[in-house]
Amino acid sequence: MNESKSNENAFASSESMASSKLRQPRRRVAQNYLLLWVDTSIDQTNEDYENTLKQIRTITGDVSVFTQRDACIDFLTDTQEDIKSFLVVRNTMFQQIMPLINDIPQLNSVYIFNDVKTLHDQCAKKCDKIKSIHTNIDDLCKALQIDIKQFNQDSIAMSFITENEMDPTENLNQLEPTFMYTQLFKEILLDMQYGEQAIKDFITYCRDHDCMSPKYIDRFEKEYSSQSAIWWYTFPSNIYSMLNYALRSMEADTIINMGFFIHDLHQQIQQLHQQQVHIYHSKPFIVYRGQGLSKAHFEKLEKTEAGLISFNNFLSTSTDQNIALGLAYSASENANMVGILFIMSINPSTKSTPFAYIKEESYFKEEEEILFSMHTVFRVGAIQQMGNENHLYQIELQLTSDDDQQLRVLTNWIREITSGGTGWQRLGDLLLKIGQFDKAKEFYSVLLEQTSDEQEKALYYNQLGFATDNQRDDERAIWYYEKALEIQQKTLPSNNPLLAISYNNIGGVYDNIGEYSKALLFFQKALEI
């Protein structure tokens, strides 16, 4: 397969086909899913072919095209496992490629696009990842649109908190980390101010990391404003996919670069909420959400009855029960999933996470969608099986108010353990305090790259040293601590207490590894200050 990687005709973005500017496979992908197309008989100059790709891009924003089987397989296996791919296989290529890719975990599903429907259903059943067979591009696009929407619904990040976990006498450090991340993350964003430079940095990030097609990056650069955040969130340009993935995986680089967008999206929902609140006449109402949960997540949810569930992304719901039920039914057909119909009771007269009816602001004008801001928390009510369907359940949820006593205990505790820091530093401090050292290193590394302030650099090096020290990566910890000390020695008076802390940190690592003479030397320097 290595030969295929060196063949520049093996892989191309649909946006760059005409110019033959070909991209190489990416190992790190900052988005929720990928759409791939493999076809060994591509004619790049064919107008029908380009029109086909143009139609596909209306669904997802971009499609990665391969002209060689091995290049496609290498791409799939090189992508991290939590990024799933939807693969369109052209004509009889499936016979060559399916035996080689059916067990690749990054592959979500396969769609056969044939000029003539000669493939029998029996053949398709041999490969369980073949989802459907099409001879018509319109039918293929419709199938992809439905399945990608289902995938996005099912992959939203959630946290479950049982009644026992909310007991103030319990160790709150045991709470699900994602609940704490997103609660604090939301507060940080609301406190921060963003200017034009933040948008420029995001555009540069998208170009450098191939996050969107060049056409959509250019369009975003020319047209984006804070009042168009909802439109861009719903527009199929990969922004939704990037945001979903970043919040689900707490991927630091993407989160920090998208901070301005998340802030704008929240503020636009908040503004619409204030404009629309009178139309509810203070009367409670119901919205619905259909999706799938893995069996492991469903077991957690069953234990959370009377507890709390938080949706750690922006939350799409519908006023149409049938739409939500259709998504739940579809998810239940997957043997590894449980279909869930959430029935959500909303009291508009209580202060809570803002929500808004977004039909006028959305790219999709036909949908009756109510969008909630990120980290919406509900109390879990009755959990009931629907009819005789073993994999289909309805779950009643009640939107919590900001005055909910148990929720307030949790949020106050999170604020308390991160007090004293500013902005992203608070999130990094939280990660350190709850033992999420890899995530903490990821955040501080990004912050280190972005700052030009010497004191901030010293702080970030020190925090990186603390994280690696706790992981017993002693040599690396000493290196980070020494980098912090080096900056402090250049920028601070010789009697500054921060120098004593750095000397003590380095001495502590040497003490841990048994180099006691070096440890004593640094401890003495700390005591002299």
SULGIJO-V573791 format. One record per backbone hydrogen bond with DSSP energy under -1.0 kcal/mol. CO is the residue of the C=O (numbers start at 1). NH is the residue of the N-H. Records with the same first field share a line. If there is no record, write none. Layout:
# SULGIJO-V573791
CO = NH + NH
This chain:
# SULGIJO-V573791
7 = 10
10 = 67
12 = 65
16 = 21
20 = 22
27 = 80
32 = 84
34 = 86
35 = 64
36 = 88
37 = 66
38 = 90
43 = 46
46 = 50
47 = 51
48 = 52
49 = 53
50 = 54
51 = 55
52 = 56
53 = 57
56 = 59 + 60
57 = 61
63 = 14
64 = 37
65 = 12
66 = 39
68 = 72
69 = 73
70 = 74
71 = 75
72 = 76
73 = 77
74 = 78
75 = 79
80 = 83
84 = 34
85 = 108 + 109
86 = 36
87 = 111
88 = 38
89 = 113
90 = 93
92 = 95
93 = 96 + 97
94 = 98
97 = 100 + 101
98 = 102
101 = 104
104 = 107
106 = 85
109 = 87
110 = 131
111 = 89
112 = 134
113 = 91
116 = 118
120 = 124
121 = 125
124 = 127
127 = 130
129 = 110
132 = 112
134 = 114
136 = 140
137 = 141
138 = 142
139 = 143
140 = 144
141 = 145
142 = 146
143 = 147
144 = 148
145 = 149
146 = 150
147 = 151
148 = 152
149 = 153
150 = 154
151 = 155
157 = 312
159 = 310
161 = 308
164 = 167
167 = 170
171 = 174
172 = 175
176 = 180
177 = 181
178 = 182
179 = 183
180 = 184
181 = 185
182 = 186
183 = 187
184 = 188
185 = 189
186 = 190
187 = 191
188 = 192
196 = 200
197 = 201
198 = 202
199 = 203
200 = 204
201 = 205
202 = 206
203 = 207
204 = 208
205 = 209
206 = 211
213 = 217
214 = 218
215 = 219
216 = 220
217 = 221
218 = 222
219 = 223
220 = 224
225 = 228
228 = 232
229 = 233
230 = 234
231 = 235
235 = 237
238 = 242
239 = 243
240 = 244
241 = 245
242 = 246
243 = 247
244 = 248
245 = 249
246 = 250 + 251
251 = 255
252 = 256
253 = 257
254 = 258
258 = 262
259 = 263
260 = 264
261 = 265
262 = 266
263 = 267
264 = 268
265 = 269
266 = 270
267 = 271
268 = 272
269 = 273
270 = 274
271 = 275
272 = 276
273 = 277
276 = 279
277 = 280
278 = 281
280 = 283
285 = 346
287 = 344
288 = 318
289 = 342
291 = 340
293 = 338
294 = 298
295 = 299
296 = 300
297 = 301
298 = 302
299 = 303
301 = 304
304 = 307
307 = 380
308 = 161
309 = 378
310 = 159
311 = 376
315 = 372
317 = 370
318 = 288
320 = 324
321 = 325
322 = 326
323 = 327
324 = 328
325 = 329
326 = 330
327 = 331
328 = 332
331 = 334
334 = 337
338 = 293
339 = 393
340 = 291
341 = 395
342 = 289
343 = 397
344 = 287
345 = 399
346 = 285
347 = 350
351 = 402
354 = 373
356 = 371
358 = 362
363 = 365
364 = 367
367 = 369
368 = 319
369 = 358
370 = 317
371 = 356
372 = 315
376 = 311
377 = 400
378 = 309
379 = 398
380 = 306
382 = 396
384 = 394
386 = 389
389 = 392
391 = 339
392 = 386
393 = 341
394 = 384
395 = 343
396 = 381
397 = 345
398 = 379
401 = 404
404 = 408
405 = 409
406 = 410
407 = 411
408 = 412
409 = 413
410 = 414
411 = 415
412 = 416
413 = 417
416 = 419
422 = 425
423 = 426
424 = 428
425 = 429
426 = 430
427 = 431
428 = 432
429 = 433
430 = 434
431 = 436
432 = 435
435 = 437
436 = 440
437 = 441
438 = 442
439 = 443
440 = 444
441 = 445
442 = 446
443 = 447
444 = 448
445 = 449
446 = 450
447 = 451
453 = 457
454 = 458
455 = 459
456 = 460
457 = 461
458 = 462
459 = 463
460 = 464
461 = 465
462 = 466
463 = 467
464 = 468
465 = 469
466 = 470
468 = 473
469 = 472
472 = 474
473 = 477
474 = 478
475 = 479
476 = 480
477 = 481
478 = 482
479 = 483
480 = 484
481 = 485
482 = 486
483 = 487
484 = 488
485 = 489
487 = 491
488 = 492
493 = 496
496 = 499
497 = 501
498 = 502
499 = 503
500 = 504
501 = 505
502 = 506
503 = 507
504 = 508
505 = 509
506 = 510
507 = 511
508 = 512
509 = 513
510 = 515
511 = 514
514 = 516
515 = 519
516 = 520
517 = 521
518 = 522
519 = 523
520 = 524
521 = 525
522 = 526
523 = 527
524 = 528
526 = 529
